[in-house]
């Protein structure tokens, strides 16, 4: 059995891996959905777009479900507080996701332009809304979330849904949306040809440039305009979870302190910028598979940059800074973390292997000719 401090760090890393996996795998599905009404100008072209992700989208949801389950089991206080404070935001994500299974499965079953166009926009909502809200949620973590704990560790959220929609958080939402749509555009380039490929290439350049601009703007804003959080009391990694057993202050520049304390973390924003630029260059030259890999590294760098900046905080509190949830004081028991670790070691390779096999079997371009030949079998 691993020691408690090591498990706390391991699960911080593993939750990050699950978030990155979700953004890469389910993210390109959502990016494709976001682009669907714009890169497909007629019914056949839109069916081409849908069938690039149709066989895989539900399998990729495993990353989303596993990530939520991991947060519930590894960080129960974070799960309870976040799903309470972000309740309406989470419901908005859930409502948007409702459009995906129905849209994919029933959109092409009725040969009616109004029916199909309605579900095309439903798939757009299911693709565009979740990354926007997830980005807004991340932005609010840097600002601090208005919650506090009673002595019995019952949390109370004092904010509103509309307060979440502040300028910095909305900027982070644009970063997230641009990141996912850029990733989806590259995937569409890899799986299509002709007019859909050309429009996807234009979208790739547009959202790649937007991602570079907004990611830089968010970093500058965080550096110059937002006070971070810092723990000022001694930290005992061996201690049992008690978020009230510490002192926390707000300091200018605190969100950048880890880059001085751990210089290796500077590699994360470097990976983000390099991934975006290399992906744009490779995609423009037609090397779409390599561009997709580079875009995946960009996602790793962007999410990793956010995580490294926040560490060891997971969910800072603006109402009572000492109630801020951190890697050290919001986790499950040592036994629970050990059991989960072994389950992850066993099942994550199986998920990765099966997903890789599925993509290999169903590789290749989706063309208009394929849609016409499989009129009743294709999505």
PyMOL commands that set and color helices and strands:
alter all, ss='L'
color gray80, all
select helices_A, chain A and resi 4-39+43-53+57-74+76-85+87-106+113-143+162-164+167-191+194-225+254-261+263-284+288-310+321-323+334-361+368-373
alter helices_A, ss='H'
color red, helices_A
select strands_A, chain A and resi 147-149+155-157+227-231+248-252+313-315+325-326
alter strands_A, ss='S'
color yellow, strands_A
deselect
rebuild
show_as cartoon
